[in-house]
Amino acid sequence: MCAGWLAGAACVHAGDVATIKWPKSLELFQGGLSEIHVSGANLIDVGGRMGTTPIVFYPSGPSSFAAIIGADVEAKPGLSKLLLTATDRAGAQRERVIPFRIKAKAFRKESFNVPPSFDQMSEETLEAIRREQAAFARAFAYSVPERLWEAPFVRPVPQEASASSFGFRRIINGTPRAPHTGTDLSAPMGTEVVAANHGRVVLVGNFFFAGGSIVIDHGGGLFTVYFHLSEFKVEEDAMVEAGELIALSGSSGRVTGPHLHWGARLGSARIDPLELLTKISVKSESAAGSRSAVKQMEK
Ligand SMILES: [Zn+2]
């Protein structure tokens, strides 16, 4: 084995990195979410990227790290890769390329009609839509690097969705439109809407399509969004906790009736928010740490 302290140092290295457990491969449907794990003796850090998007890992146990990976609802099906880097206590780094397949999902198509006034855009309306797009782009442009959320995520309204309406391809007044990038939860007017997890409120506003809207930054590139609200209970920059009242539901914006549109975004990927409820099992050893990060930011 290792003879002498000098040789020993190198030997310990080789032993450590050999024990790293990487994900073998990853498959995700369009709009899907998956948790990946990297573990090994003496690991102190794991990082990675998917294309140019950084993957934010967090400690999930002794010498183990986890991250969530999402595929955009319109991601092109096919094979790509994740590049992961693990660093051990001695500073040695190992890289691993993980094959990553995006699978096409058969999203339902739905057709419906809205009053023509919604479709014939005056210059004033077009200007309102540009403001809406710019406001959301600003909200999503920055996410605090540290993870603020803790498993589990909570449903923002009590009503169960019978099925996700995420990803539906919509045909409005006979014309194909952008896919539905959230899921609609039934919520009678005035239902209490709670934060799906801890985070910072980065947008509160009223918009043409989304109506009364809130965006929460959960850190590490993860956001949740809440549309068609009738009343706000928080202001921009507020720190909220999972389950905290943020708004009342409504029917504002371009809707056919009262409901809560709930959306989620990870990096630039628009993902199905219901997957946050079902696909994350993280038992974080730093749960208290993440809560104290929230407290620190409040100061
Ligand atoms: Zn919706």
Residues whose N, C-alpha, C, O or C-beta is under 5 A from the ligand:
A	BS01	ZN	G182 T183 D184 H261
